[in-house]
């Protein structure tokens, strides 16, 4: 799949998902049980995406490349 084919399938504003991170944690714990000791809430930091969103950058990219 090329980047152009992939773009319409991704979230328009890729804010971190607590649920998705917990799913990844469960999968990683199969290989390393210590991973379950990590608090996912402490890993998620949406400021970077929020700045891009508030600046209008995400909208510009979406308009230019036809995202979701």
CHARMM-style PDB file with segment names, atoms N, HN, CA, C and O in Angstrom:
ATOM      1  N   UNK     1       0.842  -1.166   0.000  1.00  0.00      PROA
ATOM      2  CA  UNK     1       0.000   0.000   0.000  1.00  0.00      PROA
ATOM      3  C   UNK     1       0.899   1.245   0.000  1.00  0.00      PROA
ATOM      4  O   UNK     1       1.829   1.353   0.799  1.00  0.00      PROA
ATOM      5  N   UNK     2       0.606   2.167  -0.899  1.00  0.00      PROA
ATOM      6  HN  UNK     2      -0.149   2.079  -1.548  1.00  0.00      PROA
ATOM      7  CA  UNK     2       1.390   3.405  -0.953  1.00  0.00      PROA
ATOM      8  C   UNK     2       0.847   4.411   0.057  1.00  0.00      PROA
ATOM      9  O   UNK     2      -0.243   4.232   0.601  1.00  0.00      PROA
ATOM     10  N   UNK     3       1.608   5.460   0.299  1.00  0.00      PROA
ATOM     11  HN  UNK     3       2.493   5.606  -0.143  1.00  0.00      PROA
ATOM     12  CA  UNK     3       1.192   6.497   1.246  1.00  0.00      PROA
ATOM     13  C   UNK     3      -0.118   7.132   0.804  1.00  0.00      PROA
ATOM     14  O   UNK     3      -0.974   7.423   1.638  1.00  0.00      PROA
ATOM     15  N   UNK     4      -0.282   7.345  -0.471  1.00  0.00      PROA
ATOM     16  HN  UNK     4       0.414   7.108  -1.149  1.00  0.00      PROA
ATOM     17  CA  UNK     4      -1.515   7.960  -0.984  1.00  0.00      PROA
ATOM     18  C   UNK     4      -2.708   7.034  -0.756  1.00  0.00      PROA
ATOM     19  O   UNK     4      -3.799   7.513  -0.448  1.00  0.00      PROA
ATOM     20  N   UNK     5      -2.531   5.743  -0.897  1.00  0.00      PROA
ATOM     21  HN  UNK     5      -1.645   5.354  -1.147  1.00  0.00      PROA
ATOM     22  CA  UNK     5      -3.610   4.793  -0.647  1.00  0.00      PROA
ATOM     23  C   UNK     5      -3.919   4.682   0.840  1.00  0.00      PROA
ATOM     24  O   UNK     5      -5.064   4.450   1.228  1.00  0.00      PROA
ATOM     25  N   UNK     6      -2.905   4.847   1.659  1.00  0.00      PROA
ATOM     26  HN  UNK     6      -1.975   5.036   1.344  1.00  0.00      PROA
ATOM     27  CA  UNK     6      -3.040   4.689   3.097  1.00  0.00      PROA
ATOM     28  C   UNK     6      -3.721   5.895   3.753  1.00  0.00      PROA
ATOM     29  O   UNK     6      -4.492   5.728   4.698  1.00  0.00      PROA
ATOM     30  N   UNK     7      -3.446   7.089   3.269  1.00  0.00      PROA
ATOM     31  HN  UNK     7      -2.820   7.225   2.502  1.00  0.00      PROA
ATOM     32  CA  UNK     7      -3.919   8.318   3.895  1.00  0.00      PROA
ATOM     33  C   UNK     7      -5.424   8.354   4.152  1.00  0.00      PROA
ATOM     34  O   UNK     7      -5.826   8.749   5.247  1.00  0.00      PROA
ATOM     35  N   UNK     8      -6.272   7.968   3.209  1.00  0.00      PROA
ATOM     36  HN  UNK     8      -5.945   7.648   2.320  1.00  0.00      PROA
ATOM     37  CA  UNK     8      -7.714   8.037   3.480  1.00  0.00      PROA
ATOM     38  C   UNK     8      -8.187   7.083   4.583  1.00  0.00      PROA
ATOM     39  O   UNK     8      -9.316   7.214   5.057  1.00  0.00      PROA
ATOM     40  N   UNK     9      -7.361   6.142   4.993  1.00  0.00      PROA
ATOM     41  HN  UNK     9      -6.445   6.036   4.608  1.00  0.00      PROA
ATOM     42  CA  UNK     9      -7.795   5.165   5.997  1.00  0.00      PROA
ATOM     43  C   UNK     9      -7.399   5.544   7.422  1.00  0.00      PROA
ATOM     44  O   UNK     9      -7.888   4.935   8.375  1.00  0.00      PROA
ATOM     45  N   UNK    10      -6.523   6.537   7.587  1.00  0.00      PROA
ATOM     46  HN  UNK    10      -6.126   7.031   6.814  1.00  0.00      PROA
ATOM     47  CA  UNK    10      -6.065   6.908   8.930  1.00  0.00      PROA
ATOM     48  C   UNK    10      -6.952   7.999   9.519  1.00  0.00      PROA
ATOM     49  O   UNK    10      -7.640   8.722   8.799  1.00  0.00      PROA
ATOM     50  N   UNK    11      -6.918   8.100  10.837  1.00  0.00      PROA
ATOM     51  HN  UNK    11      -6.358   7.512  11.422  1.00  0.00      PROA
ATOM     52  CA  UNK    11      -7.689   9.123  11.519  1.00  0.00      PROA
ATOM     53  C   UNK    11      -7.219  10.502  11.073  1.00  0.00      PROA
ATOM     54  O   UNK    11      -6.020  10.749  10.939  1.00  0.00      PROA
ATOM     55  N   UNK    12      -8.154  11.375  10.850  1.00  0.00      PROA
ATOM     56  HN  UNK    12      -9.128  11.174  10.958  1.00  0.00      PROA
ATOM     57  CA  UNK    12      -7.840  12.715  10.374  1.00  0.00      PROA
ATOM     58  C   UNK    12      -6.997  13.479  11.391  1.00  0.00      PROA
ATOM     59  O   UNK    12      -6.028  14.146  11.031  1.00  0.00      PROA
ATOM     60  N   UNK    13      -7.370  13.377  12.644  1.00  0.00      PROA
ATOM     61  HN  UNK    13      -8.158  12.835  12.937  1.00  0.00      PROA
ATOM     62  CA  UNK    13      -6.627  14.035  13.717  1.00  0.00      PROA
ATOM     63  C   UNK    13      -6.140  12.937  14.656  1.00  0.00      PROA
ATOM     64  O   UNK    13      -6.899  12.433  15.484  1.00  0.00      PROA
ATOM     65  N   UNK    14      -4.893  12.581  14.522  1.00  0.00      PROA
ATOM     66  HN  UNK    14      -4.276  12.990  13.850  1.00  0.00      PROA
ATOM     67  CA  UNK    14      -4.375  11.402  15.229  1.00  0.00      PROA
ATOM     68  C   UNK    14      -4.058  11.614  16.717  1.00  0.00      PROA
ATOM     69  O   UNK    14      -2.920  11.443  17.156  1.00  0.00      PROA
ATOM     70  N   UNK    15      -5.079  11.985  17.470  1.00  0.00      PROA
ATOM     71  HN  UNK    15      -6.003  12.124  17.114  1.00  0.00      PROA
ATOM     72  CA  UNK    15      -4.874  12.109  18.914  1.00  0.00      PROA
ATOM     73  C   UNK    15      -4.632  10.727  19.500  1.00  0.00      PROA
ATOM     74  O   UNK    15      -5.223   9.752  19.036  1.00  0.00      PROA
ATOM     75  N   UNK    16      -3.778  10.623  20.506  1.00  0.00      PROA
ATOM     76  HN  UNK    16      -3.298  11.415  20.883  1.00  0.00      PROA
ATOM     77  CA  UNK    16      -3.479   9.326  21.115  1.00  0.00      PROA
ATOM     78  C   UNK    16      -4.739   8.693  21.716  1.00  0.00      PROA
ATOM     79  O   UNK    16      -5.587   9.385  22.279  1.00  0.00      PROA
ATOM     80  N   UNK    17      -4.841   7.400  21.588  1.00  0.00      PROA
ATOM     81  HN  UNK    17      -4.152   6.839  21.130  1.00  0.00      PROA
ATOM     82  CA  UNK    17      -5.991   6.661  22.099  1.00  0.00      PROA
ATOM     83  C   UNK    17      -5.570   5.807  23.292  1.00  0.00      PROA
ATOM     84  O   UNK    17      -4.706   4.938  23.177  1.00  0.00      PROA
ATOM     85  N   UNK    18      -6.193   6.068  24.430  1.00  0.00      PROA
ATOM     86  HN  UNK    18      -6.895   6.774  24.523  1.00  0.00      PROA
ATOM     87  CA  UNK    18      -5.912   5.290  25.629  1.00  0.00      PROA
ATOM     88  C   UNK    18      -6.250   3.817  25.401  1.00  0.00      PROA
ATOM     89  O   UNK    18      -5.499   2.933  25.812  1.00  0.00      PROA
ATOM     90  N   UNK    19      -7.371   3.561  24.751  1.00  0.00      PROA
ATOM     91  HN  UNK    19      -7.982   4.279  24.418  1.00  0.00      PROA
ATOM     92  CA  UNK    19      -7.785   2.185  24.470  1.00  0.00      PROA
ATOM     93  C   UNK    19      -6.778   1.465  23.572  1.00  0.00      PROA
ATOM     94  O   UNK    19      -6.433   0.311  23.822  1.00  0.00      PROA
ATOM     95  N   UNK    20      -6.317   2.141  22.540  1.00  0.00      PROA
ATOM     96  HN  UNK    20      -6.597   3.079  22.337  1.00  0.00      PROA
ATOM     97  CA  UNK    20      -5.345   1.532  21.627  1.00  0.00      PROA
ATOM     98  C   UNK    20      -4.025   1.240  22.342  1.00  0.00      PROA
ATOM     99  O   UNK    20      -3.413   0.192  22.135  1.00  0.00      PROA
ATOM    100  N   UNK    21      -3.598   2.175  23.182  1.00  0.00      PROA
ATOM    101  HN  UNK    21      -4.094   3.026  23.350  1.00  0.00      PROA
ATOM    102  CA  UNK    21      -2.352   1.966  23.926  1.00  0.00      PROA
ATOM    103  C   UNK    21      -2.480   0.796  24.905  1.00  0.00      PROA
ATOM    104  O   UNK    21      -1.520   0.057  25.119  1.00  0.00      PROA
ATOM    105  N   UNK    22      -3.648   0.632  25.488  1.00  0.00      PROA
ATOM    106  HN  UNK    22      -4.428   1.233  25.314  1.00  0.00      PROA
ATOM    107  CA  UNK    22      -3.851  -0.501  26.396  1.00  0.00      PROA
ATOM    108  C   UNK    22      -3.818  -1.827  25.632  1.00  0.00      PROA
ATOM    109  O   UNK    22      -3.313  -2.829  26.140  1.00  0.00      PROA
ATOM    110  N   UNK    23      -4.350  -1.828  24.425  1.00  0.00      PROA
ATOM    111  HN  UNK    23      -4.759  -1.015  24.012  1.00  0.00      PROA
ATOM    112  CA  UNK    23      -4.283  -3.035  23.601  1.00  0.00      PROA
ATOM    113  C   UNK    23      -2.831  -3.383  23.269  1.00  0.00      PROA
ATOM    114  O   UNK    23      -2.441  -4.549  23.325  1.00  0.00      PROA
ATOM    115  N   UNK    24      -2.045  -2.383  22.927  1.00  0.00      PROA
ATOM    116  HN  UNK    24      -2.362  -1.436  22.881  1.00  0.00      PROA
ATOM    117  CA  UNK    24      -0.630  -2.612  22.642  1.00  0.00      PROA
ATOM    118  C   UNK    24       0.079  -3.134  23.892  1.00  0.00      PROA
ATOM    119  O   UNK    24       0.917  -4.032  23.814  1.00  0.00      PROA
ATOM    120  N   UNK    25      -0.263  -2.569  25.028  1.00  0.00      PROA
ATOM    121  HN  UNK    25      -0.944  -1.839  25.092  1.00  0.00      PROA
ATOM    122  CA  UNK    25       0.337  -3.016  26.288  1.00  0.00      PROA
ATOM    123  C   UNK    25       0.031  -4.490  26.546  1.00  0.00      PROA
ATOM    124  O   UNK    25       0.911  -5.246  26.957  1.00  0.00      PROA
ATOM    125  N   UNK    26      -1.194  -4.891  26.308  1.00  0.00      PROA
ATOM    126  HN  UNK    26      -1.909  -4.276  25.974  1.00  0.00      PROA
ATOM    127  CA  UNK    26      -1.559  -6.306  26.508  1.00  0.00      PROA
ATOM    128  C   UNK    26      -0.741  -7.223  25.594  1.00  0.00      PROA
ATOM    129  O   UNK    26      -0.287  -8.286  26.019  1.00  0.00      PROA
ATOM    130  N   UNK    27      -0.557  -6.811  24.352  1.00  0.00      PROA
ATOM    131  HN  UNK    27      -0.926  -5.947  24.007  1.00  0.00      PROA
ATOM    132  CA  UNK    27       0.237  -7.617  23.423  1.00  0.00      PROA
ATOM    133  C   UNK    27       1.702  -7.671  23.841  1.00  0.00      PROA
ATOM    134  O   UNK    27       2.326  -8.730  23.786  1.00  0.00      PROA
ATOM    135  N   UNK    28       2.244  -6.548  24.254  1.00  0.00      PROA
ATOM    136  HN  UNK    28       1.737  -5.687  24.298  1.00  0.00      PROA
ATOM    137  CA  UNK    28       3.641  -6.506  24.676  1.00  0.00      PROA
ATOM    138  C   UNK    28       3.862  -7.336  25.940  1.00  0.00      PROA
ATOM    139  O   UNK    28       4.931  -7.918  26.123  1.00  0.00      PROA
ATOM    140  N   UNK    29       2.864  -7.389  26.800  1.00  0.00      PROA
ATOM    141  HN  UNK    29       1.995  -6.916  26.651  1.00  0.00      PROA
ATOM    142  CA  UNK    29       2.983  -8.140  28.057  1.00  0.00      PROA
ATOM    143  C   UNK    29       3.138  -9.642  27.813  1.00  0.00      PROA
ATOM    144  O   UNK    29       3.629 -10.361  28.683  1.00  0.00      PROA
ATOM    145  N   UNK    30       2.730 -10.114  26.653  1.00  0.00      PROA
ATOM    146  HN  UNK    30       2.331  -9.530  25.946  1.00  0.00      PROA
ATOM    147  CA  UNK    30       2.922 -11.521  26.312  1.00  0.00      PROA
ATOM    148  C   UNK    30       4.412 -11.858  26.248  1.00  0.00      PROA
ATOM    149  O   UNK    30       4.818 -12.981  26.548  1.00  0.00      PROA
ATOM    150  N   UNK    31       5.214 -10.879  25.856  1.00  0.00      PROA
ATOM    151  HN  UNK    31       4.884  -9.967  25.613  1.00  0.00      PROA
ATOM    152  CA  UNK    31       6.664 -11.071  25.739  1.00  0.00      PROA
ATOM    153  C   UNK    31       7.432 -10.591  26.967  1.00  0.00      PROA
ATOM    154  O   UNK    31       8.508 -11.096  27.287  1.00  0.00      PROA
ATOM    155  N   UNK    32       6.851  -9.603  27.645  1.00  0.00      PROA
ATOM    156  HN  UNK    32       5.977  -9.192  27.385  1.00  0.00      PROA
ATOM    157  CA  UNK    32       7.523  -9.050  28.821  1.00  0.00      PROA
ATOM    158  C   UNK    32       6.463  -8.618  29.844  1.00  0.00      PROA
ATOM    159  O   UNK    32       5.907  -7.526  29.725  1.00  0.00      PROA
ATOM    160  N   UNK    33       6.184  -9.443  30.825  1.00  0.00      PROA
ATOM    161  HN  UNK    33       6.636 -10.330  30.921  1.00  0.00      PROA
ATOM    162  CA  UNK    33       5.145  -9.145  31.815  1.00  0.00      PROA
ATOM    163  C   UNK    33       5.357  -7.846  32.595  1.00  0.00      PROA
ATOM    164  O   UNK    33       4.405  -7.310  33.162  1.00  0.00      PROA
ATOM    165  N   UNK    34       6.582  -7.336  32.633  1.00  0.00      PROA
ATOM    166  HN  UNK    34       7.355  -7.772  32.173  1.00  0.00      PROA
ATOM    167  CA  UNK    34       6.852  -6.086  33.344  1.00  0.00      PROA
ATOM    168  C   UNK    34       6.105  -4.900  32.719  1.00  0.00      PROA
ATOM    169  O   UNK    34       5.879  -3.881  33.372  1.00  0.00      PROA
ATOM    170  N   UNK    35       5.735  -5.048  31.477  1.00  0.00      PROA
ATOM    171  HN  UNK    35       5.918  -5.876  30.947  1.00  0.00      PROA
ATOM    172  CA  UNK    35       5.028  -3.982  30.769  1.00  0.00      PROA
ATOM    173  C   UNK    35       3.706  -3.642  31.469  1.00  0.00      PROA
ATOM    174  O   UNK    35       3.240  -2.505  31.398  1.00  0.00      PROA
ATOM    175  N   UNK    36       3.115  -4.608  32.131  1.00  0.00      PROA
ATOM    176  HN  UNK    36       3.493  -5.532  32.189  1.00  0.00      PROA
ATOM    177  CA  UNK    36       1.831  -4.353  32.802  1.00  0.00      PROA
ATOM    178  C   UNK    36       1.981  -3.359  33.950  1.00  0.00      PROA
ATOM    179  O   UNK    36       0.984  -2.801  34.408  1.00  0.00      PROA
ATOM    180  N   UNK    37       3.186  -3.130  34.416  1.00  0.00      PROA
ATOM    181  HN  UNK    37       3.996  -3.583  34.043  1.00  0.00      PROA
ATOM    182  CA  UNK    37       3.421  -2.172  35.489  1.00  0.00      PROA
ATOM    183  C   UNK    37       3.476  -0.724  35.023  1.00  0.00      PROA
ATOM    184  O   UNK    37       3.544   0.188  35.847  1.00  0.00      PROA
ATOM    185  N   UNK    38       3.448  -0.505  33.730  1.00  0.00      PROA
ATOM    186  HN  UNK    38       3.393  -1.246  33.061  1.00  0.00      PROA
ATOM    187  CA  UNK    38       3.516   0.844  33.178  1.00  0.00      PROA
ATOM    188  C   UNK    38       2.115   1.453  33.151  1.00  0.00      PROA
ATOM    189  O   UNK    38       1.163   0.828  32.684  1.00  0.00      PROA
ATOM    190  N   UNK    39       2.005   2.670  33.655  1.00  0.00      PROA
ATOM    191  HN  UNK    39       2.778   3.178  34.035  1.00  0.00      PROA
ATOM    192  CA  UNK    39       0.717   3.375  33.609  1.00  0.00      PROA
ATOM    193  C   UNK    39       0.604   4.090  32.271  1.00  0.00      PROA
ATOM    194  O   UNK    39       1.307   5.067  32.013  1.00  0.00      PROA
ATOM    195  N   UNK    40      -0.288   3.591  31.423  1.00  0.00      PROA
ATOM    196  HN  UNK    40      -0.859   2.797  31.632  1.00  0.00      PROA
ATOM    197  CA  UNK    40      -0.463   4.130  30.076  1.00  0.00      PROA
ATOM    198  C   UNK    40      -0.811   5.618  30.119  1.00  0.00      PROA
ATOM    199  O   UNK    40      -0.368   6.383  29.261  1.00  0.00      PROA
ATOM    200  N   UNK    41      -1.589   6.025  31.096  1.00  0.00      PROA
ATOM    201  HN  UNK    41      -1.948   5.404  31.792  1.00  0.00      PROA
ATOM    202  CA  UNK    41      -1.989   7.432  31.208  1.00  0.00      PROA
ATOM    203  C   UNK    41      -0.779   8.363  31.297  1.00  0.00      PROA
ATOM    204  O   UNK    41      -0.851   9.525  30.896  1.00  0.00      PROA
ATOM    205  N   UNK    42       0.319   7.850  31.818  1.00  0.00      PROA
ATOM    206  HN  UNK    42       0.378   6.906  32.143  1.00  0.00      PROA
ATOM    207  CA  UNK    42       1.527   8.655  31.937  1.00  0.00      PROA
ATOM    208  C   UNK    42       2.312   8.735  30.626  1.00  0.00      PROA
ATOM    209  O   UNK    42       3.201   9.575  30.482  1.00  0.00      PROA
ATOM    210  N   UNK    43       1.985   7.873  29.684  1.00  0.00      PROA
ATOM    211  HN  UNK    43       1.263   7.192  29.800  1.00  0.00      PROA
ATOM    212  CA  UNK    43       2.689   7.858  28.403  1.00  0.00      PROA
ATOM    213  C   UNK    43       2.041   8.757  27.356  1.00  0.00      PROA
ATOM    214  O   UNK    43       2.719   9.259  26.459  1.00  0.00      PROA
ATOM    215  N   UNK    44       0.751   8.956  27.468  1.00  0.00      PROA
ATOM    216  HN  UNK    44       0.201   8.547  28.196  1.00  0.00      PROA
ATOM    217  CA  UNK    44       0.011   9.695  26.447  1.00  0.00      PROA
ATOM    218  C   UNK    44       0.195  11.194  26.658  1.00  0.00      PROA
ATOM    219  O   UNK    44      -0.041  11.722  27.744  1.00  0.00      PROA
ATOM    220  N   UNK    45       0.623  11.862  25.590  1.00  0.00      PROA
ATOM    221  HN  UNK    45       0.815  11.433  24.707  1.00  0.00      PROA
ATOM    222  CA  UNK    45       0.840  13.301  25.624  1.00  0.00      PROA
ATOM    223  C   UNK    45       0.302  13.902  24.328  1.00  0.00      PROA
ATOM    224  O   UNK    45       0.975  13.853  23.298  1.00  0.00      PROA
ATOM    225  N   UNK    46      -0.892  14.462  24.367  1.00  0.00      PROA
ATOM    226  HN  UNK    46      -1.439  14.502  25.203  1.00  0.00      PROA
ATOM    227  CA  UNK    46      -1.519  14.959  23.139  1.00  0.00      PROA
ATOM    228  C   UNK    46      -1.124  16.381  22.729  1.00  0.00      PROA
ATOM    229  O   UNK    46      -1.646  16.886  21.736  1.00  0.00      PROA
ATOM    230  N   UNK    47      -0.222  17.042  23.459  1.00  0.00      PROA
ATOM    231  HN  UNK    47       0.202  16.631  24.266  1.00  0.00      PROA
ATOM    232  CA  UNK    47       0.097  18.447  23.158  1.00  0.00      PROA
ATOM    233  C   UNK    47       0.628  18.653  21.746  1.00  0.00      PROA
ATOM    234  O   UNK    47       0.282  19.634  21.088  1.00  0.00      PROA
ATOM    235  N   UNK    48       1.456  17.742  21.283  1.00  0.00      PROA
ATOM    236  HN  UNK    48       1.736  16.945  21.818  1.00  0.00      PROA
ATOM    237  CA  UNK    48       2.040  17.885  19.946  1.00  0.00      PROA
ATOM    238  C   UNK    48       0.941  17.893  18.877  1.00  0.00      PROA
ATOM    239  O   UNK    48       0.920  18.766  18.009  1.00  0.00      PROA
ATOM    240  N   UNK    49       0.044  16.928  18.944  1.00  0.00      PROA
ATOM    241  HN  UNK    49       0.062  16.219  19.649  1.00  0.00      PROA
ATOM    242  CA  UNK    49      -1.041  16.843  17.954  1.00  0.00      PROA
ATOM    243  C   UNK    49      -1.986  18.028  18.123  1.00  0.00      PROA
ATOM    244  O   UNK    49      -2.463  18.585  17.134  1.00  0.00      PROA
ATOM    245  N   UNK    50      -2.259  18.416  19.363  1.00  0.00      PROA
ATOM    246  HN  UNK    50      -1.872  17.964  20.166  1.00  0.00      PROA
ATOM    247  CA  UNK    50      -3.150  19.547  19.612  1.00  0.00      PROA
ATOM    248  C   UNK    50      -2.595  20.824  18.985  1.00  0.00      PROA
ATOM    249  O   UNK    50      -3.351  21.607  18.410  1.00  0.00      PROA
ATOM    250  N   UNK    51      -1.275  21.042  19.089  1.00  0.00      PROA
ATOM    251  HN  UNK    51      -0.661  20.406  19.556  1.00  0.00      PROA
ATOM    252  CA  UNK    51      -0.665  22.233  18.482  1.00  0.00      PROA
ATOM    253  C   UNK    51      -0.827  22.217  16.960  1.00  0.00      PROA
ATOM    254  O   UNK    51      -1.143  23.236  16.345  1.00  0.00      PROA
ATOM    255  N   UNK    52      -0.607  21.056  16.375  1.00  0.00      PROA
ATOM    256  HN  UNK    52      -0.350  20.229  16.874  1.00  0.00      PROA
ATOM    257  CA  UNK    52      -0.787  20.942  14.925  1.00  0.00      PROA
ATOM    258  C   UNK    52      -2.237  21.190  14.539  1.00  0.00      PROA
ATOM    259  O   UNK    52      -2.515  21.845  13.535  1.00  0.00      PROA
ATOM    260  N   UNK    53      -3.149  20.670  15.332  1.00  0.00      PROA
ATOM    261  HN  UNK    53      -2.923  20.138  16.148  1.00  0.00      PROA
ATOM    262  CA  UNK    53      -4.577  20.834  15.086  1.00  0.00      PROA
ATOM    263  C   UNK    53      -4.973  22.313  15.199  1.00  0.00      PROA
ATOM    264  O   UNK    53      -5.619  22.856  14.302  1.00  0.00      PROA
ATOM    265  N   UNK    54      -4.588  22.949  16.286  1.00  0.00      PROA
ATOM    266  HN  UNK    54      -4.063  22.508  17.014  1.00  0.00      PROA
ATOM    267  CA  UNK    54      -4.964  24.344  16.522  1.00  0.00      PROA
ATOM    268  C   UNK    54      -4.345  25.301  15.509  1.00  0.00      PROA
ATOM    269  O   UNK    54      -4.909  26.359  15.233  1.00  0.00      PROA
ATOM    270  N   UNK    55      -3.200  24.941  14.958  1.00  0.00      PROA
ATOM    271  HN  UNK    55      -2.742  24.081  15.183  1.00  0.00      PROA
ATOM    272  CA  UNK    55      -2.545  25.802  13.975  1.00  0.00      PROA
ATOM    273  C   UNK    55      -3.184  25.682  12.587  1.00  0.00      PROA
ATOM    274  O   UNK    55      -2.928  26.502  11.706  1.00  0.00      PROA
ATOM    275  N   UNK    56      -4.017  24.657  12.403  1.00  0.00      PROA
ATOM    276  HN  UNK    56      -4.225  23.990  13.119  1.00  0.00      PROA
ATOM    277  CA  UNK    56      -4.635  24.438  11.094  1.00  0.00      PROA
ATOM    278  C   UNK    56      -3.825  23.539  10.188  1.00  0.00      PROA
ATOM    279  O   UNK    56      -4.239  23.259   9.063  1.00  0.00      PROA
ATOM    280  N   UNK    57      -2.676  23.079  10.659  1.00  0.00      PROA
ATOM    281  HN  UNK    57      -2.340  23.306  11.573  1.00  0.00      PROA
ATOM    282  CA  UNK    57      -1.802  22.245   9.835  1.00  0.00      PROA
ATOM    283  C   UNK    57      -2.488  20.951   9.392  1.00  0.00      PROA
ATOM    284  O   UNK    57      -2.389  20.560   8.229  1.00  0.00      PROA
ATOM    285  N   UNK    58      -3.176  20.297  10.311  1.00  0.00      PROA
ATOM    286  HN  UNK    58      -3.257  20.615  11.256  1.00  0.00      PROA
ATOM    287  CA  UNK    58      -3.824  19.017   9.976  1.00  0.00      PROA
ATOM    288  C   UNK    58      -4.874  19.226   8.892  1.00  0.00      PROA
ATOM    289  O   UNK    58      -4.982  18.419   7.968  1.00  0.00      PROA
ATOM    290  N   UNK    59      -5.638  20.289   8.997  1.00  0.00      PROA
ATOM    291  HN  UNK    59      -5.550  20.944   9.747  1.00  0.00      PROA
ATOM    292  CA  UNK    59      -6.654  20.590   7.979  1.00  0.00      PROA
ATOM    293  C   UNK    59      -6.014  20.835   6.607  1.00  0.00      PROA
ATOM    294  O   UNK    59      -6.528  20.382   5.585  1.00  0.00      PROA
ATOM    295  N   UNK    60      -4.887  21.554   6.598  1.00  0.00      PROA
ATOM    296  HN  UNK    60      -4.469  21.922   7.429  1.00  0.00      PROA
ATOM    297  CA  UNK    60      -4.196  21.838   5.333  1.00  0.00      PROA
ATOM    298  C   UNK    60      -3.701  20.556   4.680  1.00  0.00      PROA
ATOM    299  O   UNK    60      -3.854  20.368   3.474  1.00  0.00      PROA
ATOM    300  N   UNK    61      -3.113  19.684   5.472  1.00  0.00      PROA
ATOM    301  HN  UNK    61      -2.990  19.837   6.453  1.00  0.00      PROA
ATOM    302  CA  UNK    61      -2.606  18.422   4.932  1.00  0.00      PROA
ATOM    303  C   UNK    61      -3.764  17.561   4.432  1.00  0.00      PROA
ATOM    304  O   UNK    61      -3.681  16.956   3.363  1.00  0.00      PROA
ATOM    305  N   UNK    62      -4.830  17.510   5.203  1.00  0.00      PROA
ATOM    306  HN  UNK    62      -4.898  18.002   6.071  1.00  0.00      PROA
ATOM    307  CA  UNK    62      -5.994  16.724   4.805  1.00  0.00      PROA
ATOM    308  C   UNK    62      -6.568  17.229   3.491  1.00  0.00      PROA
ATOM    309  O   UNK    62      -6.896  16.443   2.603  1.00  0.00      PROA
ATOM    310  N   UNK    63      -6.688  18.558   3.372  1.00  0.00      PROA
ATOM    311  HN  UNK    63      -6.421  19.197   4.093  1.00  0.00      PROA
ATOM    312  CA  UNK    63      -7.221  19.138   2.148  1.00  0.00      PROA
ATOM    313  C   UNK    63      -6.318  18.860   0.945  1.00  0.00      PROA
ATOM    314  O   UNK    63      -6.797  18.616  -0.163  1.00  0.00      PROA
ATOM    315  N   UNK    64      -5.015  18.899   1.180  1.00  0.00      PROA
ATOM    316  HN  UNK    64      -4.626  19.097   2.079  1.00  0.00      PROA
ATOM    317  CA  UNK    64      -4.055  18.704   0.088  1.00  0.00      PROA
ATOM    318  C   UNK    64      -3.990  17.262  -0.386  1.00  0.00      PROA
ATOM    319  O   UNK    64      -3.774  17.006  -1.570  1.00  0.00      PROA
ATOM    320  N   UNK    65      -4.176  16.308   0.543  1.00  0.00      PROA
ATOM    321  HN  UNK    65      -4.351  16.517   1.505  1.00  0.00      PROA
ATOM    322  CA  UNK    65      -3.979  14.904   0.192  1.00  0.00      PROA
ATOM    323  C   UNK    65      -5.235  14.045   0.290  1.00  0.00      PROA
ATOM    324  O   UNK    65      -5.167  12.838   0.059  1.00  0.00      PROA
ATOM    325  N   UNK    66      -6.353  14.624   0.619  1.00  0.00      PROA
ATOM    326  HN  UNK    66      -6.408  15.605   0.806  1.00  0.00      PROA
ATOM    327  CA  UNK    66      -7.609  13.881   0.611  1.00  0.00      PROA
ATOM    328  C   UNK    66      -7.767  12.858   1.716  1.00  0.00      PROA
ATOM    329  O   UNK    66      -8.226  11.743   1.464  1.00  0.00      PROA
ATOM    330  N   UNK    67      -7.405  13.207   2.905  1.00  0.00      PROA
ATOM    331  HN  UNK    67      -7.033  14.112   3.110  1.00  0.00      PROA
ATOM    332  CA  UNK    67      -7.550  12.279   4.035  1.00  0.00      PROA
ATOM    333  C   UNK    67      -8.988  12.107   4.467  1.00  0.00      PROA
ATOM    334  O   UNK    67      -9.901  12.723   3.918  1.00  0.00      PROA
ATOM    335  N   UNK    68      -9.170  11.268   5.448  1.00  0.00      PROA
ATOM    336  HN  UNK    68      -8.428  10.768   5.894  1.00  0.00      PROA
ATOM    337  CA  UNK    68     -10.474  10.883   5.989  1.00  0.00      PROA
ATOM    338  C   UNK    68     -11.208  12.060   6.603  1.00  0.00      PROA
ATOM    339  OT1 UNK    68     -12.322  11.900   7.103  1.00  0.00      PROA
TER     340      UNK     68
END
